[in-house]
């Protein structure tokens, strides 16, 4: 149990470091470098499963069996991600103008959804600034 807690803490730390690096890269982009803020990326709709980043990165936890744990994790502050069918993982970020869709994602963990928003990649990390979410058609 202690090993699992330590693993989750290590993953949370790594995720927070990556988020910080992502934000820092946006803030410190050079004057001669093309900047791509979340609002300047490509607007898209992506399909995939909502996962909590800690459990997914730590031990591949996903799917209906993990729904209760994922919901609890994101309610306690764990970052959320969207795992697409081709294995790409996107960090979900809160839209500063309207956080409703992002907050709705917290209630839809482990479900297959369509997330709409601005997609950007910075320092190797993919993210989507969530503006809309709905359950994906089967």
Helices and strands as residue ranges (DSSP letters): H 2-27, G 38-40, E 42-52, H 53-59, G 64-66, H 67-75, E 80-83, E 89-94, H 100-105, E 112-122, E 125-135
